[in-house]
Amino acid sequence: MTATSAPCTLAAALREARRRLASVSDTPDLDARWLAEHALDVGAAYLLAHADTPLPATASARYESLVERRAAGEPLAYIIGRAGFWSLDLRVTPDVLIPRPDTETLVEAALARLPPDAPLAVADLGTGSGAIALALARERPAWHIVATEASEAALAVARDNARALDLDRVECVAGPWLEAVAGRRFDAIVANPPYVAPDDPHLHDLAHEPHAALVAADDGLADLAAIAAAAPAHLRGPGWLLLEHGADQGSAVRDLLAAAGFEAETISDLGRRARVTCGHLAGDAICRSA
């Protein structure tokens, strides 16, 4: 498929798209089909039922444009404007990180460590698309979730997702980390802050995502350290602090939490990589053990 010579049928267009996307995607077949559904505004069943249908020139050009963007390395989620996380379908834009399955480990850790039916207050720092806050709100209707975000553009995406999912009870607040909720206390604080070192070679693969949401100074630990130091003053009595981090940062993050007065443990994601460190202050009475 090229801009000047498009395949005659939908099936041919899909075949050519799969071939072109094989070098940039681990799932070229899925990418080709999702882009086709988005370009044609149809569902998967339509693609199967109309495989031999000739593509009108306008539809072919629209599909070609999307495939070209994906072939150039733009993430699929940004092209179609959607991403799945937990049980949620979220709107995403280049103003927010694309939610990843690894981050579901953070949601699972919070659900396992806090009483499900108690009217707890939980803060999600740097909420981005709202993925973590909205997943917790979906699973725990009794909790009051406060989602903070320094980027107004990102916070607008989180608010849109909250409305679309009928989870308006999630309170979205503008501001960096815990500065956004000065004077307020919570039973738990969760965060997936920037933790990539500025010289990390993998940043090349993340060029389309917001740099400020990925990269932190001090080998990726600066924001993790700031949150750990500030968290005790924002916890309602003893409480939990749960932080996502890089696979090689577990020991360093446990040290940061210990210095702030937390007892901490690190848990792994489904790929058996250290992913989330959970800390609670000594004498925690409101939380149960995992």
C-alpha positions in Angstrom: 0.0 0.0 0.0 1.4 3.4 -1.0 0.0 6.9 -1.1 -0.4 6.7 -4.9 -1.4 3.0 -5.3 -3.7 1.6 -2.8 -4.8 -2.1 -2.7 -8.2 -2.7 -4.3 -9.7 -4.6 -1.4 -9.8 -4.4 2.4 -8.1 -7.8 2.7 -5.2 -6.6 0.4 -4.9 -3.4 2.4 -4.6 -5.4 5.6 -2.0 -7.7 4.2 0.1 -4.8 3.0 -0.3 -3.0 6.4 0.8 -6.1 8.3 3.9 -6.3 6.1 4.9 -2.7 6.7 4.2 -2.8 10.4 6.2 -6.0 11.1 9.4 -4.0 11.6 7.9 -1.7 14.2 5.4 -3.8 16.1 5.3 -7.1 17.9 1.7 -7.4 16.9 1.5 -6.2 13.3 -1.8 -8.1 12.6 -3.5 -6.5 15.5 -2.1 -3.1 14.7 -3.3 -3.4 11.1 -6.8 -4.4 12.1 -7.2 -1.7 14.9 -6.0 1.0 12.5 -8.5 -0.2 9.9 -11.3 -0.2 12.4 -10.4 3.3 13.4 -9.9 4.6 9.8 -13.2 3.1 8.6 -15.1 3.6 11.9 -16.2 -0.1 11.9 -15.8 -3.1 14.2 -13.9 -6.3 13.9 -16.9 -8.1 12.4 -17.0 -5.7 9.5 -13.4 -6.5 8.6 -14.2 -10.2 8.4 -17.4 -9.8 6.5 -16.1 -7.3 4.0 -12.6 -8.7 3.3 -13.2 -8.6 -0.5 -14.9 -5.3 -0.5 -13.1 -2.7 -2.7 -11.9 0.3 -0.6 -13.2 3.7 -1.7 -10.3 6.1 -2.4 -11.1 8.3 0.6 -11.1 5.4 3.0 -7.9 4.0 1.5 -6.1 7.3 1.9 -7.3 7.6 5.5 -6.0 4.1 6.3 -2.8 4.8 4.5 -2.2 7.9 6.6 -2.6 6.0 9.9 -0.4 3.1 8.8 2.3 5.6 7.7 2.2 7.1 11.2 2.5 3.7 12.9 5.3 2.6 10.5 7.2 5.8 11.5 7.1 4.6 15.1 4.2 6.5 16.6 2.5 4.4 19.3 -0.8 2.8 18.3 -2.6 4.3 21.3 -1.8 7.8 20.3 -3.0 7.2 16.7 -6.4 5.7 17.7 -6.6 7.8 20.9 -7.5 4.9 23.1 -5.7 2.5 25.5 -6.9 -0.3 27.7 -5.9 -0.5 31.4 -7.3 -2.8 34.1 -11.0 -3.1 33.0 -11.1 0.4 31.6 -11.1 1.9 28.1 -9.2 5.2 28.4 -8.8 8.2 26.1 -5.1 9.0 25.7 -3.3 11.8 24.0 0.4 12.7 23.6 0.0 14.8 26.8 -0.2 11.6 28.9 1.8 8.4 29.2 0.3 5.3 27.6 -0.9 3.1 30.5 1.0 -0.1 30.6 0.1 -3.6 32.1 3.1 -3.3 34.5 1.3 -0.5 36.3 -1.6 -2.8 37.1 0.8 -4.2 39.7 0.4 -0.9 41.6 -3.4 -1.2 41.5 -3.3 -4.8 42.7 -0.9 -3.9 45.5 -3.2 -1.1 46.8 -6.3 -3.3 46.5 -4.6 -6.0 48.5 -3.4 -3.8 51.3 -6.3 -1.6 52.1 -9.7 -2.6 53.6 -12.2 -2.8 50.6 -15.3 -1.4 52.3 -13.8 1.3 54.6 -14.4 5.0 53.5 -10.7 5.6 52.9 -9.1 8.6 51.3 -6.5 7.7 48.7 -4.3 10.0 46.6 -2.9 9.2 43.2 0.0 11.5 42.4 0.8 12.4 38.8 -2.4 10.8 37.5 -1.8 11.3 33.8 -4.8 9.7 32.0 -6.3 8.9 35.4 -5.6 5.2 34.9 -4.6 4.3 38.5 -7.1 6.5 40.2 -10.0 5.3 38.0 -9.1 1.7 38.3 -9.1 2.0 42.1 -12.4 3.9 42.0 -14.0 1.3 39.8 -13.0 -1.5 42.2 -13.6 0.4 45.5 -16.7 2.6 45.5 -16.3 3.4 49.2 -13.0 5.0 48.7 -12.5 8.7 47.9 -9.8 9.1 45.3 -7.9 12.3 44.8 -5.9 12.5 41.6 -3.2 15.2 41.3 -1.4 16.3 38.1 0.9 19.1 37.4 0.1 19.2 33.7 -3.3 20.9 33.0 -3.5 19.2 29.6 -3.0 15.8 31.2 -5.5 16.6 34.0 -8.1 17.4 31.3 -7.6 13.9 29.9 -8.1 12.4 33.3 -11.3 14.4 33.9 -12.7 13.4 30.5 -12.0 9.7 31.3 -13.7 10.1 34.7 -16.8 11.5 33.1 -16.9 8.9 30.3 -16.6 6.1 32.8 -19.1 7.6 35.2 -16.5 7.9 37.9 -16.9 11.6 38.6 -16.4 11.0 42.3 -12.7 10.9 41.6 -11.5 14.4 42.5 -8.9 15.8 40.0 -6.6 18.5 41.5 -4.0 20.5 39.6 -0.5 20.7 41.0 2.7 18.8 41.5 2.7 15.7 43.7 1.6 16.4 47.2 1.8 20.2 46.8 -1.5 20.0 45.1 -3.2 18.8 48.3 -1.4 20.9 50.9 -2.8 20.3 54.4 -4.8 17.2 53.4 -4.2 13.7 54.8 -4.9 10.3 53.3 -5.0 6.7 54.3 -2.8 5.7 51.3 -0.8 7.5 48.6 0.0 5.8 45.3 2.2 7.1 42.5 3.8 6.1 39.2 6.2 9.1 39.0 9.0 9.6 36.4 11.8 7.1 37.1 13.8 6.8 33.9 17.4 8.2 34.1 18.2 11.0 31.7 20.8 8.9 30.0 18.8 5.7 29.7 19.2 4.2 26.2 15.5 3.1 26.2 14.4 6.7 26.0 14.8 6.5 22.2 11.9 4.1 22.1 9.7 6.4 24.1 10.3 9.5 22.0 6.6 10.1 21.4 5.6 10.1 25.1 5.9 13.2 27.3 9.5 13.6 28.5 8.5 15.2 31.8 6.4 12.2 32.8 9.3 9.7 32.1 12.6 11.2 33.2 13.9 12.2 36.6 17.2 13.4 37.8 19.5 11.5 40.2 19.5 8.3 38.0 15.7 8.4 37.9 15.2 8.7 41.7 14.6 12.4 42.2 10.8 12.3 42.1 10.6 9.1 44.0 12.7 10.6 46.8 10.6 13.8 46.9 7.4 11.8 47.3 8.8 9.5 49.9 10.1 12.4 52.0 6.8 14.3 51.8 4.4 11.4 52.3 4.4 10.9 56.1 3.1 14.4 56.6 0.2 13.6 54.3 -0.8 10.3 55.8 -3.8 10.1 58.2 -2.0 8.4 61.1 0.0 5.4 59.9 -0.8 4.6 56.3 0.5 3.2 53.1 2.8 4.6 50.4 3.0 2.6 47.2 5.4 3.6 44.4 6.0 2.2 41.0 9.7 2.3 39.9 12.2 0.8 37.5 13.2 -2.9 37.6 16.7 -2.0 39.0 15.5 0.5 41.6 13.9 -1.7 44.2 16.7 -1.5 46.7 17.2 2.3 46.3 13.4 2.9 46.7 13.3 0.8 49.9 16.1 2.9 51.3 14.3 6.1 50.5 11.2 4.8 52.2 13.1 3.6 55.2 14.8 7.0 55.6 11.3 8.5 55.7 10.1 6.1 58.5 8.4 3.4 56.4 8.7 -0.4 56.6 9.0 -1.4 53.0 8.9 -4.4 50.7 9.2 -4.6 46.9 6.9 -6.8 44.7 7.3 -7.9 41.1 5.2 -7.5 38.1 4.0 -10.4 35.9 7.4 -10.4 34.1 9.0 -11.1 37.5 10.7 -7.6 37.5 10.8 -5.6 40.6 8.1 -3.0 40.0 6.3 -1.6 43.1 7.6 -0.8 46.6 5.0 -0.7 49.3 5.8 1.1 52.6 3.7 1.6 55.7 4.5 3.5 58.8 5.1 1.4 62.0 2.0 0.6 64.0 -0.4 0.8 61.0 -3.8 -0.2 62.3 -6.1 0.6 59.4 -4.4 -1.7 56.8 -4.2 -5.4 56.6 -1.2 -7.3 55.4 -0.9 -8.6 51.9 
